[in-house]
Amino acid sequence: MKLTDKPPAFKDEQNAEKSATQLYQESRMAKNRLNTLLKFLPDPVFAFSLDNTVEYINPAFERVFGWTLKEVKGKNITFIPDHLIDQAKKGTKQLYEHRAVHDFETQRYTKDGRILDILINGSILYDEHNKPAGQVLILRDMTVEKRMAKSNQIMFRISKALHHYQKLGDLIALITREIQKLISVEGTFILLADELKDQLYFFSAQYRNLESEKKFKKIRFPADQGVSGRVYKTGEPIMIPDVSKCSFFLRRVDEETDLVTRNMLSVPIKLKDRAIGVVAVVNKHHGDFDTTDTELLSMVTGTIALPIENTRIHEELRKSYKDLKILNNAKDKVINHLAHELKTPVSV
C-alpha cells in the first residue's frame, strides 16, 4: 500500500457520504415534484396523522373548503355532518382493513357552512418502520355534477308529465314536489299573477301540512310588493341570504301564516314578453342560496312557464264554455217558458 493511497475505511466513508448526498438530492427532487403536483392538482388533498390532526392540505383544498393550512395545521377539522359520523367511522375502518378506499360517496361542510357532495379516494400513510402513521385523502367535489344530473332527471320527469295534466292544480303540485327534491328547502311556493287586479296570489304552497297551505292560499298582495313582487315586476331573480336585513321583504306573509323566513330565493316564471308569476323557495337546509340554485330554478321555470299558461288558458276556456252552456240552458228554459205562456189562453 502506497502512502498516497487512501485507507479502505476512508473510501467506504466517502462512498457512503456520496450515496447519502445522492439519496438526499433525489429525495429532495422527488419532494419538489410531489409539491408541484399537489400544488396544481385540481382536487383537494388532505393528509392527517393518527390523532386526526392536519399535516397538510393543498391549495385546491383551501379553495374548495375555505380553510388555509396555517389555520388548521396540527388541528382537527370538524367538517363531517352529524348525520354522517357513523358513515365516516365505517369508511375509516374500511380504509385500515384494505389499506385504501375508492370512490367513497359522502358529504362534508365547508368553512362557511355549505355542504358539498364528495367522492373520497384515500390511502394509509406509513412510517419508516412500515407502521400506519396517518391517512392521505383526495376529496373530489361532486356537488355541481350531482346536482346537474339530478336536475336533468327532474327536468325529464317534468317534461314527460307536462302534457298529461289538464288541471292546473295537478300540474303545479307536481312541479312543487320536484322543486323540493331539487333544492333542499323548507318551503316551496308558486305565486301567479292576477293581471286584472295587478296582484300576486299563492296558487301552491308546499310547506309543512295542508292547514299551512290553506293559510297561504288566502293571501293576496299588490304585484309590486315584497321580494316576489319585485321579481315579478323586474323579471330578474333575487336571493336574500337574511330577510331580517331586507327592507322590501313582505313580513305580512309570515305574520298571517306559521312561516318564519330566514332566507329565500325568488325566480320569475316568464314567457317571452312578460312574467306570469314567481317561484319562491325559503329556508335552505344547508347554507345559503347560491348561483347554482338560481340557475337550476330558472331552468325549471323556463320549462314550465308555457305549459302553466296553456293549462290556465285551457281552464279559463273550459270555465267560459261551462258558463256559456249554463246560460244557454237558462235561455232555453226562458224561451220554452215564454212559448208555453204564449200558447196558454189568458184567463179572465
Stockholm file with secondary structure:
# STOCKHOLM 1.0

chainA/1-348         MKLTDKPPAFKDEQNAEKSATQLYQESRMAKNRLNTLLKFLPDPVFAFSLDNTVEYINPAFERVFGWTLKEVKGKNITFIPDHLIDQAKKGTKQLYEHRAVHDFETQRYTKDGRILDILINGSILYDEHNKPAGQVLILRDMTVEKRMAKSNQIMFRISKALHHYQKLGDLIALITREIQKLISVEGTFILLADELKDQLYFFSAQYRNLESEKKFKKIRFPADQGVSGRVYKTGEPIMIPDVSKCSFFLRRVDEETDLVTRNMLSVPIKLKDRAIGVVAVVNKHHGDFDTTDTELLSMVTGTIALPIENTRIHEELRKSYKDLKILNNAKDKVINHLAHELKTPVSV
#=GR chainA/1-348 SS CCTTSCCHHHHHHHHHHHHHHHHHHHHHHHHHHHHHHHHHCSSCEEEEETTSCEEEECHHHHHHHCCCHHHHBTSCCCCSCGGGHHHHHHHHHHHHHHSEEEEEEEEEECTTSCEEEEEEEEEEEECTTSCEEEEEEEEEECHHHHHHHHHHHHHHHHHHHGGGCCSHHHHHHHHHHHHHHHSCEEEEEEEEEETTTTEEEEEEEESSSHHHHHHHHTCEEETTSHHHHHHHHHCCCEEESCGGGCTTCCHHHHHHSSCCCSCEEEEEEECSSCEEEEEEEEEESSSCCCHHHHHHHHHHHHHHHHHHHHHHHHHHHHHHHHHHHHHHHHHHHHHHHHHHHHHSCCCC
#=GC SS_cons         CCTTSCCHHHHHHHHHHHHHHHHHHHHHHHHHHHHHHHHHCSSCEEEEETTSCEEEECHHHHHHHCCCHHHHBTSCCCCSCGGGHHHHHHHHHHHHHHSEEEEEEEEEECTTSCEEEEEEEEEEEECTTSCEEEEEEEEEECHHHHHHHHHHHHHHHHHHHGGGCCSHHHHHHHHHHHHHHHSCEEEEEEEEEETTTTEEEEEEEESSSHHHHHHHHTCEEETTSHHHHHHHHHCCCEEESCGGGCTTCCHHHHHHSSCCCSCEEEEEEECSSCEEEEEEEEEESSSCCCHHHHHHHHHHHHHHHHHHHHHHHHHHHHHHHHHHHHHHHHHHHHHHHHHHHHHSCCCC
//
